[in-house]
Amino acid sequence: MKLHSKFDEVVKRKGIKKKFIVDELGISKTTMSLWSNDANGEAKTSPNVFLVLKVAKLLDCKVEDLFEIKEE
């Protein structure tokens, strides 16, 4: 199974600047960039559950809106 990130799509659709997310969550830009998909369409890394929940709340969406598990 692979983790597919929809994080960038949600942020763009909501019109929220990534700088705002970085500042609100107290994380680095590098950390946030790792949540984006690589060339194979997989998230570069999976954020911890605590951060996923905080991001979902900040963006007013469900966790499933941000990430999904895809069968290989």
C-alpha positions, 0 to 999 in steps of 0.5 A: 500500500502507498500513501497518496497525498492530496495536501497540495490540492486542498491547500490550493482549493482553500486558497491558504498560503503554505506560510500560514500553515507553517507558522500556525503549526510551528513546523519547517517548510521542509517538513511540510514539503515532505507531505507532497507527492513525489514523481511516483504519486506517493507522499514523500513521508507520512506526517505523524497523526498529531500533525495530520489532525492539526492540519485537518482542523486548520484547513477545516477538512477531514483527514481523508481529504488530505491523505489516502491509502492506495493499493499497489 
